[in-house]
Amino acid sequence: MIIKALNKSYGDLKIFEDFSVEFEEMKTTAVMGASGVGKSTLLNAIAGLTDYTGEIIKEGDISVVFSEPALLKNLSVVKNLEYAVSHAYPNKKIPEEKLNEVLEAVELADRRDALPYELSTGMAQRVALARGFLYPSRYIVMDEAFRGLDTALKFRLKRYFLNLLSMNPRTVIMITHDLDEALSLSDRVMVLSSRPVRIALDISLSSDKSTRLPSDPEYMNAASEYMRFIEASI
């Protein structure tokens, strides 16, 4: 995906001015930066949820995972998953084996007929992750999909995300304020500056995300580079 000369303003407030960036295909990029800098605006532009000028070049559809699960209350887990595809592609049906595969990946096979009110917060967010990967897209954008979760639950959800990604490779662009989340799940950490937005720090990670640990040299070096940047910015 390539973004060329992106411009976006809210009244007199200029968020992006001739902003350009390229996201490597089939890689995960974590987008970080101060609150209100324009991270969600960037994702909304990519997902076609806001107007802008400039060019976003992509090959394929986009699915979105928000910080809130946004499940349809009157539909079961499996019906919520089916609806995500049928709503966009009325004549396309998800193969049963694909549904089962994704439900197994997020450990919800035994809750397929449960309604949203019968699910815990973590279960509901797992459904949202599964829905994002079931949608026949090339790209997934995630807007703080693990926000507000306790440490243990966030750890499990990160594992589910990596399971889904290994089975269904996508180009992922995810917003987060959590450095560990960024370094654990991504191939690149991109830190945005204040408005008008530019890329203030760009860190690449080459090790396997599924086995990467905070004790790994690459992880530690990236964390140190980020902290030096933050300290220099204060």
N, C-alpha and C positions, 0 to 999 in steps of 0.2 A: 504494500500500500504506500502510495506517495501523496503527500500533501504539498501543494505548491501555492505560495503566496496567499495564504489564508488570512482573511480580514473579517473581524467581527467586533462590533461595538454595541453597547447598550446606551443609547443617547449619546452623551459626550464622553462616556467612559470607553476607551479603546482597549479591548482585551487582546486581540491579535492584530498585528500589522505586518503584512507580507511574511507570515510565518511559514516556514517550509521544513519538512522532516520526512524521512523514509522509514517505514517499519518493515523489517525483514520478514518475509513470508515464512509461515510455520514456526515462528519464534514468539516468545512471550515478552512483552515490554511492560514494565511497571512505570507508571507516571506518578511522580511525587512533586510536592511543592506546597507552599503555604496555603492555608484555607482562603478561598475566594480568589485565587490567582487566575483561574480559568481552566482547571483540569476537567471539570464536568462539562464546561462549554465545549472543550475539544472533543470529548466523547460524544456529546450531543450532535456536533457537526458531522463527525464520522458516521454516526448512526442515522443521520438525516432527520434529527429531531429539532433542529433549529436552522434558521436561515444564515447564510454567510456568503461572502464573495471569495473567489479563488477556485482552486481545483483540488478535488480529492479523487485520486485514481485508484480504483480497486477492482478486483475481478471476483465477483460473487456477492452473495448476500451476507448480512450481518445479523447476529443475534445478540441480545442485551441481557446482562444479569445485573440487577440493581441491588442496593443494600437492603431493600425490603423484598420479600419473596413475591408479593403481588399475585397470589394464587386466587383462582375463582372459587368463591366460598361454597358454591353448590355442586362442585365437581370433585370427584375422587382424585387421588394422586395420579392414577393412570389416565383418567379423563383429562386432567389438566395438561399432561404431557401430550396426549393425542391432539388436544385443542390447539396447542402451539403450532403444530404442523398443519392441521386441517384448515385453520383460519387463514394461513398464508397460501396454502396449496390445497384448495378444495378437493381436488381429485387424487391427492396423494395420501396413502395410508402407511403408517409406520409398521414395518414387519414386526410380528410378535417377538421374534428372537432378538430384535434390536431393542425393543422395550425392556425385555427381560435382562439383556446385557447391561443396559444403563442403570436399571433399578438395582441389579446386583452390585454394580460398581459403587453405588452410594449407599448400599446396605439398607435398601427399602423394599426389597421384594415382598416381604411379609406385610407391608403397609400399603400395597398398591390400591386397595379399595377404601382406604381411610379418607375421610373428609378433612379439609384444612384445620378445622377446630380441634380435631383429634390428634394433631401433630404438635410436637415441641417446636421451639424456635429453630433449633438445629435441623430437625427433620424437614421443616418447611423450606429452609435455605438449601438443603440438599436437593429437594424437588426443583427449586429454581435453577440450581447448577445443572441438574439432569436435563431440564427443559432447554437450557441454553445450548447444550451439546446435541440434543436430539434434533433441534431445528436445523434443516439442511443448509448451513451457512459455511462460508469459508473463514469468516472472521467472528470473533466474540469480543465484545467490549464489556468490561466489568467495572461498575462504579461503586467502590468500597463494599464489595460483596460480603466481606467478613467483618464489617464494622459492628461494634457493640456486643461482640460475642466473648465469652470468657476464654481464658487461655487454652484449656483442654478442648473445648468445642472448636475453637479456631484451628487447633492442631489437627483435629480429625477432618475438618472441612478442607484444609489444605491437602490432606492425603487423598480425599475423594476427588478434588480438582485434578491432582496429578494422575490419578487412576483414569479419569474420564479423558484427559488430554492424551494419555498414552494410547488409548483405544481409538480416539477420534481426534487426530492432530488438527490443530487450527492455528491461525494467526490470532494471538490474544493481546489485547491492550487493556491493562487494568490500572485503575486509580487506587492508590493506597496512601495512608499516612504512616503505615507501620513498616519500619525498615526491615525487620526480620521477614515479614510477609513478602516484601519486594525481593530480598536477597534469596529467599527460599524458593520462590516460584517463578522467577523470571530469568531470561537470558540477557536482559538489558534493563538498567535502571536509568530513567531519564528524569532529571529534576528541572522543573520550570522556574523561571525567574518571575519577578513582579511584572506588572503590566506596563507596556505591552509585552506579551510573553515572548521569551526566547529560551533556548536550552542552555541552562546555566551549568549543568553537570551531566556527563554522559558516561556511564559505567557499563562495560560488557563483562559477562560471565560465561565461561565456556564449559564448565563442568556439568555433569548430569544432574538435573534438578531433582530427580527422584531419589538420589542418594546424597545430595549435598547437605552438609552439616555446618552449624555455626563454628565448629572447631577447625573446619577446613581452611587452609591458607588463603584460597581465593575469596572465600566468604569474609574472612577476617580483614584482608586487605581492602576489599570493597567497603566494608563497614567503616574502616579507618579513614578511607578517602572521603566518604560521605560526612563523617563527623568533622574532619578538618575543614571541609567546605562549609558546614553549618557554623562552626566556630569563627571562621573568617568572615561570615556574613552578618554576624551579630554586631 
